[in-house]
């Protein structure tokens, strides 16, 4: 009883694409959909763990059931520890995106959804206030997040993915994810290339003005360097200017 896998983030990093691709897989089930937010919201409001776990009853023995809630990436260590006690064999995956791009995409979403404004209608000062907010900064603190999850679960239970790999090699990324959660890779091999690339870059939006970009560099340059050292992977390209957004909305990913 309980989920076999959880997608734990990151916000604005491509989790919607992962969800929509996994929905196509005949062995994957999402009994209560995407962004259930149990562990970051409902658990703290007194909804019992067993109530959540019972929602993942098994109907087919060869299927895997789970959910994807991007806010889980920033869960506090005591919550992760309780999750491990309830779900010791859980398979986890986390997809990372340049924290500069992620933060800018988050700010654009906040502008559209909370303020119902277009980017050219907001001042640089408004964007800087949002980018400095605790909520938004916490979502981009990947190293702290990874350390919490690695302390709570064995490293081989957490698959780390990168948005740039999804954009360049979506089929390869999905194969790795299928192996990780324990389902067949064959349905991924059968997907058309157009289906694989659909919605990888849904959303759209202009690149940040130069003043905003300088602020993002100051805010995240050290964090990117520390994460590179921790992972043993060069992430310097995350600090390069983002490509201009095409008219069809490519580059900004949900």
C-alpha positions, 0 to 999 in steps of 0.5 A: 500500500502506498506509492511506488514512486514520487517525482519530487521536483523541481518547480518549473523544471519539466515535471509536467512533461514527465507526468504527461509522458508517464501517463502514456505508459501502460504500466504507470498509474497516477491514482490521485493525479499530479501535485497531490501535495500531501507531504508539504500541505495535507500532512501538516493539516492532520490528514493521516498518512494511512489515508494517503497511502490507501489511495494507491491500491494495486489493481494490476500486479505489473503496474507502478503507481505514484504522483509528482508534486514539485514542492516535495523537493524542499521538504524538511528533513523530519518530514522526509524521515517520516516518509522513509518510515512509511515508504522505505522502498520508494523510488524518487526522481528529481529534475533540475533546471538552471536556477536562474531560468527556473526563478525567472520562469517562476516570476513570470508565472506569478505575474500572470497568475497573481497579477494578471499582467504581462511582463512589459507591464511590470517594473524591474523593482517588482521582479526583484522583490519577487526574485528575492522572496523566501518562497522563490529562493528556497525553490532554487536551493538545490544543494540543500534539497539534495543533501536532505534527500540523500540523508533520508534515502539511499542515493540509488533510490533518487534518480537525478535528471536535468532539463537540458538532457530532456531537451536534447535526448528525451527518449534516453531520459524516459528510458532511464526513468522507466528503469528506475521505477521498474517498468518496461522501456518498450512503450518509450521506444514506440513513441513518435519523436513528435510525441516525445518533444511535445510540451517540453518547452511549454509556457513561453516568455521573454528573457530577463532584462539585463538588470534582472539577469545580473541579479540572478547571477549574483543570487545563484552563481555560488550555489551553482558552483557548490552544486557542481562540486557536490555532483561532480558535474560541470553546470557552468552553462546554467550561468550563460544567457538564456536563448531568446524565447521563440514565438511558439513558446519554446524555452520556458518549461513547466 
